[in-house]
């Protein structure tokens, strides 16, 4: 272990689905403890019996100092659970992990921030958690604020930050406070294109300084650009590990093997949402296949536990390698559309005649309230576009040099 940055040996993590982790009364806690000591099951145990779920199973790998390792896999593959274990947020059920040096993590937007504290106070809080001296944090402070572009808001409580502001500050803190190991989970899921490019550049700088980076992303282009090696998680196990190209091909193969269903219930959802169902339609009929020039329509049905104000829904269409091709959101609409509190509803979106080249694509969705994304579902719906003779000539759109075709018109005149 002395020469390794990270060592993971046969790590497994078990969860109990449906189990009530707490007790409403002291008597129930004592009853459960006494029943366990006697080797019997209480009525409370029977009522709260649960199904075991292994988020990780016998995962082993090693990371060298200064290495940039990509971790890829579908939703629910165990990526976030693995990173939480490496960040010491949760313990493995079995197995061992070892890390050498300080670990800086950016897992979920806002993780590690105290909402009542200002941005300035949270910077110093995170630095002290990493074991840094106040003078060292102060030396880096201006650089952190400049990178996050939050100079006017650094003394505002972070509970008033948008998700993009959260992400910028959290990434800047994690990257600039010089941990020996930097763990990044889907930093590119929030923020605009300029911020994403800025993050990739900073992660590359961190790696060039000899520090270790673990990078989770659904963007295969980013994985290919940044990482020296990658591993693929599938259903809690390592499906592939090694060369980045081979790992991406394995991941895309797992993605293609999943059934293309035109209607999907996205779960689990975070509070206040209870359930979300998304349908992919063509002329009112559910489908996962379109011909070039067809009209794509989405139907989103949602139900909340309590009335939601300022609900917003967004999506992006991803190419097969995870790049965003088209994106939109209800945030672009007048706020009056979603300003009234509502508990159930249906949102319909017409994309019109989408100019996608023939190939395989997927929809990713996000849902939120106000300025916060509560739920993000990557590659939730897969579909294909089949070529068609759009211009009624012998030619069909080629896709060698373009991701999109456009219904352009040409005229010719003799001078």
Helices and strands as residue ranges (DSSP letters): E 4-17, H 26-38, H 43-47, E 51-64, E 68-72, H 79-86, E 94-99, E 103-106, H 119-129, H 134-148, G 158-160, H 163-176, E 181-185, G 187-189, H 193-208, E 212-216, H 220-226, E 229-234, E 237-242, H 244-257, E 263-266, E 273-282, E 285-286, E 289-291, E 295-308, E 311-318, E 324-329, G 330-332, G 335-337, E 342-353, E 359-369, E 372-386
